[in-house]
Amino acid sequence: MVKLSPKDALSLAMHIMEAEKEQSWPGLKAKLEAQDVAEALGAEGLFTLMEAFLARATATLPDKRLAEELSFWADGGTYTTHLQGFQAIPPRALVKEAEKRGWLVKTLPQKTLVSPPEGKPLALTTLLVEQG
């Protein structure tokens, strides 16, 4: 097999992600590994692809579902208590999507405040948003 450059590997991985419509990051990563694309991506390429995967996943959420997910994390939810476990969309990706939609997002030292168009404002721990 021809060795792919990181740039070509990322382009191929993006194509696979869109064509396969994989719903989970572990599932997509397994497909990339099976096709010998993951290794060519390297850590930086995998991170870039994961960010694109999360952006695609959050963009498909209706406003109500996005607000529910943010509320889960604001109420102290964790990956171990989330129905999707460690495959749940991380808070940082949800907050990024809220910003893209024009929701008011304000990051303070201890809390990140998000105001969905309907419902109460939400306060997520800033550390969780930055790390999660």
N, C-alpha and C positions, 0 to 999 in steps of 0.2 A: 504494500500500500504506500502511496505517496505521502510524505510527511507534509502536513499542513503548517503554514505560518500561523501565528496567533491571530492575525487579522482575518485570514481566510477561514480559520476555525471558528471565529466569532460569527462571521457572515453565514457559514454553514449552520452553526448552532441556532442562530436567529431564524433561519429558514425552517429548520427542523421544528423549532418551538411553534412557529406559526402553522406549519403544515400539519403537525401532529395534534395540535390543540390539547396538549397534555395539561391536566388539571392539578397536578402536584409537582412540586420541585423535585422530590426524590424520584418520581417517575420520569421526569424529563432528564435528570442527570443520569439515570440508568440507561436511557435510550442513547444518550451521548456517549456513555462509556462503551456500550455495545457496538457503536459505530466508530470507535477509536477517535472521537472528537474531543472528549473531555480532557484528555492528557495534553493535547495540542493547545487547548485554551489556556491552560495554566491557571494559577490562582486569580490573577487580575481579570482574565477573560471570563472565568466562572462567576466572579463577583459582578461584572458588568452584565452578564446574561441573567443572573439572579435578579438584579435590579429591574431589568426589562421584563422579566417574568412577573415580578410583583406589581409593576406598573400596569401590565396587561390585566392581571387578576383584579386589581382594585378598580380599574376603569370600568369593568363590567358590573360592578356592584351598584344597585339602585341606591339613591340617597338614603332611603330608610334603612337598608342593610348596612351601609357604611356607618351610619349613626349608631346602629345597634352594636356593631363591632367595636367602635370607639367607646361606647358606653360600657361594654364588657371590660375593656382594659381600664377605664376610668374607675370602675367599681372594684378594682383590685384583682381582676382576673389574671390567671397565669396560663402558661402553655399546658400545664398538667391538668387544669380545670376546663380548658377550652374543648369544645366538642370535636374539633379537628386536631387537638393535641399540638404537637410540634410542627404540624403542617399548616397551622393557622397563619393568616397574613399578619406579619409583625406590625406593631403600633406605628413605627416610623413610616412604613409604606401607606398606612391608612391616613396618617396626618398629612403626608405629601399629597395624597389624592384629595383630601379635604381642601387643601390650599389651591390645587388646580381647579377645583370647582368654585372657587371664590368664597369659600366659607371663611369666617373670621378665625384666624389662628394666631395666637399670641404666645410666644415662648418666654417664660419667666425663669428665674434661677431654679426654682423647685417644681414648678408646674407648667404644663403646656395646656393652654385653654383653647378649646375648639367649640365654636357655636354653629351647630347644624341649622339649616333653614327652618326646621320644625323641631320643637322640643327644647329641653333645657340645655344650657351650656355645659360642657364636659371639661373636667380637669384631670389630665393624665400626669403622672409623675414624669418630669422631664428626663430623668435618668432612664426610665423605661423606654421613652420615645427615642432617645439617642442610641441606646444599646439594642433595643428590640427590634 
